[in-house]
Amino acid sequence: MTSAAPAQQHARPADTAVPLLDVSELQIELITDAGVVRAVDGVSFRIGRGETVTIIGESGSGKSTTAMGVLGLLPADLAVLSGAVRFGGTDVVADPDAIRAVRGRTVSLIPQDPMTALSPVHTIGRQLTEAVRLRRPGLSRAAARERAVELLDQVRIPRPAAQLATYPHQLSGGMLQRVLIGIALAGEPELLVADEPTSALDVTVQAGILDILLELQERTRIGILMITHDLGVARLVSDRIHVMRDGRFVESGEVEAIVDAPTHDYTRMLLSAVPRLGPWDEEPAAGGPGAPAGGTTPGGRR
């Protein structure tokens, strides 16, 4: 379902001269029991400071595999990567060990399912302060706790200090997603990879999460790689959209061009699947489907 609109997005100047992320001809082959599957087939894209670039497609199209490959989170014995993935000037495909210095610092992940992404046996405070101290090892416990409260406040969690003592099962899905955003921000990244960050949430909660991300971007000029199957989400947050099918980009462009004037049949099919509100107060034609006996409407009007 298309998400409710968050606060209006303002135009964001983007620095595309030195991209935060530069992906060139990325191919990902997965080794399966049935043989080698090319899950991602030669995709290229860039993300500059202050930009949101969205990869959209159906389940199984390769969009999440692309994100996990960029982050170096695919099993080394089951995935073979080729092409180039550059953070700044560092190609983490050519030098896989280099991703360790990037992940959690230059780039952070907001995972897909907030209900399963956190440890159920540790408090929110412990998980968040651990993320803070990984980024700032010299912080005292009290300073790390203070930073954790600041992050929860930043993602609009009410009574942030009190929430540190809660366990994940005590919070709603929307609150857990905010916690995950806070954990991602603990690494002070320049780029966020948001893998379906609203797919498990209801429409009104989705709007709040998207609003937090847009506000964060306006304030810090962080870059965002958004992975979603929801064109409503893509339309609200994106600067550019890449439409993915069977591991390839079938159409790419500025958000207005993709949404208003798509050129590929698959993109048009995705757009046609977006629910649209129709006229709700029309009177059915006399004798037509839904017309009550006598030609009156349910409200008694003729």
C-alpha positions in Angstrom: 0.0 0.0 0.0 1.2 3.5 -0.8 2.6 5.2 2.3 1.0 8.3 3.8 2.9 11.4 2.9 5.4 12.7 5.4 6.3 16.4 5.8 6.9 17.9 2.4 10.4 17.2 1.0 12.4 20.3 0.2 14.8 20.5 -2.7 18.3 19.3 -1.6 21.4 20.4 -3.3 23.6 17.3 -4.0 27.3 17.0 -4.4 27.7 14.6 -7.2 31.3 15.5 -8.0 32.7 13.3 -5.3 30.1 10.5 -4.7 29.8 8.8 -1.4 29.2 5.6 -3.2 30.2 4.7 -6.8 29.0 1.3 -8.0 30.2 0.3 -11.5 29.2 -2.8 -13.4 28.5 -4.8 -10.2 27.8 -8.5 -10.8 26.9 -10.9 -8.0 26.8 -14.7 -8.6 25.4 -16.9 -6.0 26.4 -20.5 -5.6 23.3 -22.7 -5.0 22.5 -26.4 -4.9 21.0 -25.9 -8.4 24.1 -24.2 -9.8 25.4 -20.7 -10.1 22.8 -18.0 -10.3 23.6 -14.5 -11.5 21.5 -12.5 -9.0 22.9 -9.1 -10.0 24.0 -8.5 -13.6 26.1 -5.4 -14.2 24.4 -2.6 -12.3 25.9 0.9 -12.0 24.8 3.9 -9.8 26.2 6.7 -7.7 25.1 8.5 -4.6 26.3 12.0 -3.7 26.1 13.8 -0.4 22.5 14.8 0.4 21.0 12.5 -2.2 18.5 9.6 -1.9 18.8 7.0 -4.6 16.2 4.2 -4.7 16.3 0.7 -6.1 12.8 -0.6 -6.6 11.5 -3.8 -7.9 9.5 -6.9 -7.0 10.6 -9.5 -4.4 13.4 -11.6 -6.0 14.5 -8.8 -8.4 18.0 -8.5 -6.8 17.6 -5.2 -5.0 18.4 -6.4 -1.5 21.2 -8.7 -2.8 22.7 -5.5 -4.4 22.6 -3.7 -1.1 24.1 -6.7 0.8 26.8 -7.0 -1.8 27.7 -3.3 -1.6 28.0 -3.7 2.2 30.1 -6.9 2.0 27.5 -8.9 3.9 27.1 -11.8 1.5 28.8 -15.1 2.5 32.2 -15.2 0.9 31.9 -18.9 0.1 28.5 -18.5 -1.5 28.8 -15.2 -3.4 31.2 -14.0 -6.1 31.4 -10.3 -6.8 32.9 -8.5 -9.8 32.9 -4.9 -10.9 33.7 -2.0 -8.6 32.1 -0.7 -5.4 33.9 2.5 -4.3 33.4 4.3 -1.0 35.3 7.5 -1.5 38.3 6.2 -3.5 38.4 2.7 -1.9 37.2 -0.2 -4.0 35.9 -2.8 -1.6 35.4 -5.4 -4.3 39.1 -5.3 -5.3 40.1 -5.2 -1.6 37.4 -7.0 0.4 39.1 -6.4 3.7 38.7 -2.7 3.2 35.0 -2.9 3.9 35.7 -3.4 7.6 37.0 0.1 7.9 33.9 1.5 6.1 31.0 -0.5 7.4 29.5 1.0 10.5 31.4 4.2 10.0 31.2 5.6 6.5 28.1 3.5 5.8 25.5 2.0 8.1 22.6 -0.4 7.5 19.0 0.0 8.6 17.8 -3.6 8.3 14.5 -4.7 7.0 12.6 -6.3 9.8 12.6 -4.4 13.1 10.9 -7.3 15.0 13.9 -9.6 14.4 16.9 -7.4 13.9 17.5 -6.7 17.7 18.6 -9.1 20.3 15.5 -10.1 22.4 17.6 -10.8 25.6 19.4 -7.4 25.8 17.9 -4.1 26.6 17.6 -1.3 24.1 20.1 0.7 26.1 22.8 -2.0 26.1 22.5 -2.6 22.3 22.6 1.1 21.6 25.5 1.9 23.9 27.5 -0.9 22.4 27.0 0.6 19.0 28.1 4.0 20.3 31.2 2.6 22.0 32.2 0.7 18.8 32.4 4.1 17.1 33.9 5.9 20.0 35.9 3.4 22.0 37.2 6.0 24.5 33.8 7.0 25.8 33.0 6.3 29.4 29.9 4.3 30.2 28.1 7.4 31.4 29.0 9.3 28.2 27.9 6.4 26.0 24.6 6.3 27.8 24.2 10.1 27.3 24.9 9.7 23.6 22.3 6.8 23.4 19.7 9.1 25.0 20.6 11.8 22.5 20.2 9.3 19.5 16.8 8.1 20.8 15.6 11.7 21.1 16.9 12.4 17.6 14.7 9.7 16.2 11.7 11.0 18.2 11.3 8.3 20.8 9.4 9.7 23.8 11.0 9.6 27.2 14.3 8.4 25.7 16.2 7.9 29.0 13.4 5.6 30.3 13.4 3.6 27.1 17.0 2.5 27.6 15.8 -0.1 30.2 13.2 -1.6 27.9 13.5 -4.9 25.9 12.6 -5.1 22.2 9.3 -7.0 22.9 8.1 -4.1 24.9 8.1 -1.7 22.0 6.0 -1.4 18.9 7.3 -2.1 15.4 7.5 1.6 14.7 9.5 2.3 17.8 11.8 -0.6 17.1 12.5 0.8 13.6 13.4 4.1 15.2 15.8 2.3 17.5 17.4 0.7 14.5 17.8 4.1 12.8 19.4 5.3 16.1 21.8 2.4 16.1 22.7 3.1 12.5 23.4 6.7 13.3 25.6 5.7 16.3 28.3 5.0 13.7 28.1 8.7 12.5 27.9 7.5 8.9 27.9 9.6 5.7 25.7 7.0 3.9 22.7 5.0 5.1 21.5 1.9 3.3 17.8 1.5 4.2 16.7 -2.0 3.2 12.8 -1.9 3.1 12.7 0.2 6.3 8.9 0.6 6.2 7.7 -2.7 4.7 6.7 -4.3 8.1 4.9 -1.1 9.3 1.4 0.2 8.9 0.9 3.3 6.7 0.8 6.0 9.3 3.9 4.7 11.0 5.6 4.5 7.6 5.1 8.2 7.2 6.7 9.0 10.5 9.8 6.9 9.7 10.2 8.5 6.3 9.8 11.9 7.9 12.6 11.2 10.3 14.9 10.1 7.4 14.1 13.2 5.4 14.7 15.5 8.4 18.0 13.8 9.2 19.1 14.2 5.6 18.2 17.9 5.4 20.1 18.5 8.7 23.2 16.4 8.0 23.3 16.0 4.2 23.7 12.2 4.7 23.3 10.1 1.6 20.6 7.3 1.5 20.4 4.2 -0.6 16.7 3.2 -0.3 15.7 -0.4 -1.2 11.9 -0.8 -1.6 9.1 -2.4 -3.5 6.8 0.6 -2.8 6.6 3.2 -5.5 4.8 5.5 -3.0 7.9 5.4 -0.7 10.2 5.9 -3.7 8.2 8.9 -5.0 8.3 10.7 -1.7 12.0 10.3 -0.8 14.0 9.8 -4.0 16.2 12.0 -6.1 16.8 9.2 -8.6 15.2 5.8 -9.1 16.6 2.6 -10.6 13.9 0.0 -11.5 15.3 -3.5 -11.1 14.1 -6.7 -12.7 15.9 -10.1 -12.9 19.1 -8.5 -11.5 19.3 -5.7 -14.0 18.2 -2.0 -14.1 15.5 -1.8 -16.8 15.0 1.9 -16.3 16.9 4.7 -14.4 16.3 8.4 -14.1 15.2 11.3 -12.0 12.2 10.5 -9.9 9.8 12.8 -11.9 10.8 11.2 -15.2 10.3 7.6 -13.8 7.0 8.3 -12.1 5.4 10.7 -14.6 6.8 9.4 -17.9 8.1 5.8 -17.6 9.5 4.3 -20.8 9.6 0.6 -19.9 6.6 -1.7 -19.7 7.8 -3.1 -16.4 7.9 0.3 -14.8 4.4 1.1 -16.1 3.2 -2.2 -14.7 4.6 -1.3 -11.2 2.9 2.1 -11.4 -0.4 0.6 -12.4 -0.2 -1.6 -9.3 -0.2 1.4 -7.0 -3.6 1.8 -5.3 -5.4 5.0 -6.2 -8.4 6.6 -4.5 -11.4 7.0 -6.7 -14.6 9.0 -6.3 -16.3 7.8 -3.1 -19.6 9.8 -3.3 -20.7 8.8 -6.8 -24.2 7.5 -7.2 -24.3 4.2 -9.0 -26.2 4.2 -12.3 -29.8 3.1 -11.9 -29.9 -0.7 -12.2 -26.1 -0.9 -12.3 -23.9 -2.9 -10.0 -24.3 -1.7 -6.4 -27.6 0.2 -7.1 -30.2 -0.7 -4.5 -33.8 -1.5 -5.5 -35.8 1.6 -6.3 -32.7 3.4 -7.6 -31.8 5.0 -4.2 -28.3 5.2 -2.8 -27.4 3.8 0.6 -27.8 7.3 2.1 -31.3 7.5 0.7 -30.5 9.9 -2.1 -32.0 9.4 -5.6 
